[in-house]
Amino acid sequence: MKSDFSVDFFSDSRYEELTAEISYKGQILCQINVDKGPNLVEVEFFPDSRLLQESVEMKFPLDVFISVLNETKLELLS
């Protein structure tokens, strides 16, 4: 299941620190930033960004998504 998620790390001019974008089956889900520190990591959702030609059902196990979020957070903080 985790292979359906992808994480891209990049520099976004809106943030001072590195940012991560999480996608599911090619569809952007959210962006995570750590500008406010390790205890105030922010997540921003983009429901209309990078719409694919084929519809992607945004349904997956919560534990898998939380795991992806936690792994991404740890990468941003390292």
N, C-alpha and C positions, 0 to 999 in steps of 0.2 A: 504493500500500500504506500509506503514512504516514497517509492519510486515515482508515484504520481505527483508528488510535490517537488518543486524546485526552488532553490534559493539563490538569488543573485545579489552580491554585495557591490555597492557602488557609492560614489560621492554625489550627493544631491546638493545643489547650491542653497536650498532652503535650510539645510542643517550644517552644523559645524563638524559633527562626527560622521563616521561611516554609516551608511544606511543599508538595510536589507529589504529586498522585495521577495515575497513568497507567492508562488503561483501554484495552481492545482490544474493538472492536465493542460498546461499552457495558458490558462486564464488567470490573470492577476487577482490575488485575494487581498493582500495587504502589504503595507510597508512598515518596517520597524525602525525606530531611531532611539539613540541613547543620549541625546543632547542634554537632557535634564539630570543625567547621572544614572548609576546602576540600580537605584531603587525607584526610579521614575521612568522606566522604559515605556515609550509610547508606541501604540499600534494605530495605524490609520487604514481604513478599508476603502477600496476603490471599486465599487460595484459596476461601474460603466467603463472601466479602463481596459483596453486591449480586448475588445469583443471579438470572439472567434466566429468564423463562418458557421461552424457547427456548434450547437448548444452543448455546454458542459454542465452536467448535473453536479451542483455544489453540495454534495452529500458524502460525508466520510466520517469515520469513527472519531469521536471527540478526543480520545486518548492519543491517537496518532497526530492530530492537529496540535494538541498541547505539547507533544514531544517535539514536533517541528519548531514550534514557537520557542520552547526552552533551549533547544540546540542552537537556534539562530541567535537568541539573546546571548548565550555563552560565547559564541563566535564574535559577536559585536563587542563584547566586554573584554575580550582577550587581546 
